[in-house]
Amino acid sequence: MSEENKETPLLENWQVDKYIETVKNNNATIKKYEDTLEKRILDLKQQFKQKEENLLKENQYLLTTLAEFAKTQKDLKSTKTQYKWESLSGNIIIKKSLPKTKKPTKDKIEIIESSYPELVEKEEVKKLNWKDLKSKVIIQNGVPYDKETGEDLSEMIDIEVSEEEIQIK
């Protein structure tokens, strides 16, 4: 619908003030509900954390007790990485403590490179300087152009049109 064909409702000044006050009251009510929601969410998260902590403590005790029991059984099976004892309700599996190598942190790459240069890969990271590029672009009739050359940049840069927004403050 074009701007000239829109019909503006005829309002008195007192009606405009009433509408503005209604919008402000509605926004305040929404804010109040959001605050209540946030408070309830925080309360529920706290209750959940407490219950989870209690259940995890109980599980830790039970698992430790079960592991000690399984280690005393004659039919305990052992492999290189774990122990296993079978029960009617399920299996108790105890993973053995084994040393494992850990990936070196970035600060140790220099040291490793001195001993194993063939194992260190160098990579180049390309990054767009959007701030500077953005300042070189102008938009005319929904198409991006270079300010200096007038070149059409629509293949490189997409245009996003934001919706009209009405606010009451």
N, C-alpha and C positions, 0 to 999 in steps of 0.2 A: 504494500500500500504506500503510495507516495505521500510526502509531507503535506502537500496542499489539499489532499482528499481526506485527511484525518479530521474527524469531528471532535472538537474539544468540548467536554461537557461544561455547561454553564454552572459555575459555582459562585456562591457568595463568599466574602472574606471569612465570615465566621465558619463556613463549611471547610474551607481550606485549612484553617487553624485546627479545626476538629480532626480532620484527616491526618494532619501532621502529628498531633498529640496521640492519636490512635496508633500510628506507625511506631512512635517512640515507646508507647506502652507495650505494644506487641514485642518489640525488640528487647525491652527490659524483662518481659516474661520469659522469652526464649533464653536470655542470659541466665535467669534464675533457674530454669530447668536444666541448663547445661551445667551450672555449678552443682546442683543437686546430683546430677548424673555422675559428674567427676568424683564427688565425695563418696557416692555409693560404690563406684568402681574401685576407688582406693581402699575402702573398707573390705570389699570382697577379695581384693588381691591380698590384703593383710591376713584375712581369715584363711585363705587358700595357702599362703606361705606357712602359716603356723601348723595347719593340718598336714601339709606335705612334709614339713620338717619332722613332725611326730611319727608319721608313717615311715619315713626314710630311716629314722633312728631305730624303729622297731625292726625294719627289714635288715638293717646292718647287724643287729643282735642275732636275729634268726639265721642269717646267712653265715655268720661267724660260727654259731653253734653247729649248724649243719656241716660246715667244712671240717670242723674238729671231729665230728662224729664220723664223717666219710673217711677221713684219714686213718681212723682206727679199724676200719673194716678189712677183712681178709680178702674179699672179692673186689677190692678197689683196682681199677684198671689204670695203667699209666702209659702215656705216650711221651714223645719228646717235649711237647708243649703243654700238656694238661693231664689232670687226673679225672677219672670219671667213675661214679658209683651209681648204679641203677636201682630205682625204687619203684613201687607200684604207682605212686603219684607222679613221678617224674625223675629226671636224672640230676644228680648233683655234679656239676662240672667245675673244677678248680683249675683256672689257668695258672701255669707255672710262671714264676718271675723270671724273665729272660732279658738279657741286655740287648738293646737295639740301637742302631746308629740313628742319630738325629741330623736332619738337614742343617747345614751351617747357616748362620745368619749372614746378612749382607755385609756386615763389617768384617767378616773373616774371608771374604772372597779374595782380597788382595794377598793374604797369606797363602791361600790355596793356590792362587795363580802362580806364585813364585815356585811352588813345587810341581804343580800339574798344569802348565799353561794350556795344554791341548784340551783340557776339560772345562775351561772357562769360556763361555760363549758371550760375545759382546752383541748387544742389540741396540738399535737406534729407535727412539720413540719420536714419532711426529705428533706435533701438537699445533692446533690452530690458534692463532692470536685473534680471537673473536672480537675483542674490544677494539682493536685497530681496524679490523675489516669492517665492523659495524659502522664505524665513523666514515667510511668511504662509500657507503651505500645510501642511496636515496630511493624512496618509493613514489612512483607516479602512476596513477590509475591501476593500483594493485600489482605493479610490476617493479621488481628491484633493478636499479641501474647503478653503474659506477658514477660517482659524482664528477670525476675528472674526465673520463673518456666517453661517458654516455653509453657504454656497453651494457647490453641486456644480460643480467646475472640470474635470470629465472631458472636456468639449469643447475646453478650452484646453490642458490639461496631460496628457501621457501618462505612464503608470506603467510602470516597468521593474523586474522582479523578478530579482534576481541568484541564481545557483545556489549551493547550499550547498558550501562548500569545506573540506576537511580538510587541516590542515598539521601537519607534525612539525618542531619546532625544537629 
